[in-house]
Amino acid sequence: MATGEETPLEPSAVVDVKAFVPAKSLDVAKQFYVDLGFTLNWSDEGIAEFQIGAFRFLLQRFYVKEHAGHHGKTSRHAALGAACAVLERPNRRSLAYRR
């Protein structure tokens, strides 16, 4: 390591990493994730923390199309152990009334 460079952070020092997910309407988005089975851990007027199992993310009332992902769409990836249980959750059609 060259003189003056900082020591890299050790992986064991990291205790949590969460993604920020933008929302045009925080209230509608919060209900969407609750309907899908996520637990709303806490929220205020600008941000909410959701959890499913050991995985958490922050939903925020901040939306800029260019920041929201590829062509204004945010990508999410979820690896499912019990896909049948997920398929029993409300589908897109049953949630469409909330738009």
NORUR-V269323 format. One record per residue. N is the residue number from 1. RES is the residue in three letters. SS is DSSP state (H for helix, E for strand, - for the rest). NEAR is the number of other ideal C-beta (glycine too) atoms within 10 Angstrom. Layout:
# NORUR-V269323
n = {N	N}
res = {RES	RES}
ss = {SS	SS}
near = {NEAR	NEAR}
This chain:
# NORUR-V269323
n = {1	2	3	4	5	6	7	8	9	10	11	12	13	14	15	16	17	18	19	20	21	22	23	24	25	26	27	28	29	30	31	32	33	34	35	36	37	38	39	40	41	42	43	44	45	46	47	48	49	50	51	52	53	54	55	56	57	58	59	60	61	62	63	64	65	66	67	68	69	70	71	72	73	74	75	76	77	78	79	80	81	82	83	84	85	86	87	88	89	90	91	92	93	94	95	96	97	98	99}
res = {MET	ALA	THR	GLY	GLU	GLU	THR	PRO	LEU	GLU	PRO	SER	ALA	VAL	VAL	ASP	VAL	LYS	ALA	PHE	VAL	PRO	ALA	LYS	SER	LEU	ASP	VAL	ALA	LYS	GLN	PHE	TYR	VAL	ASP	LEU	GLY	PHE	THR	LEU	ASN	TRP	SER	ASP	GLU	GLY	ILE	ALA	GLU	PHE	GLN	ILE	GLY	ALA	PHE	ARG	PHE	LEU	LEU	GLN	ARG	PHE	TYR	VAL	LYS	GLU	HIS	ALA	GLY	HIS	HIS	GLY	LYS	THR	SER	ARG	HIS	ALA	ALA	LEU	GLY	ALA	ALA	CYS	ALA	VAL	LEU	GLU	ARG	PRO	ASN	ARG	ARG	SER	LEU	ALA	TYR	ARG	ARG}
ss = {-	-	-	-	-	-	-	-	-	-	H	H	H	-	-	-	-	-	E	E	E	E	-	-	-	H	H	H	H	H	H	H	H	H	H	-	-	-	E	E	E	E	E	-	-	-	E	E	E	E	E	E	-	-	E	E	E	E	E	E	-	-	-	-	H	H	H	-	-	E	-	-	E	-	-	-	-	-	-	-	-	-	H	H	H	H	H	-	-	-	-	H	H	H	H	H	H	H	-}
near = {7	4	4	5	7	6	6	7	8	7	6	6	6	8	5	5	6	12	11	12	18	18	21	11	13	20	12	12	20	18	14	17	19	13	13	13	12	20	12	14	11	8	16	8	7	11	15	24	15	22	14	14	8	5	12	16	17	14	23	15	18	15	15	8	11	7	11	17	13	7	7	12	9	14	7	9	4	7	5	9	7	8	8	7	10	13	9	10	11	11	9	6	7	10	15	8	6	12	7}
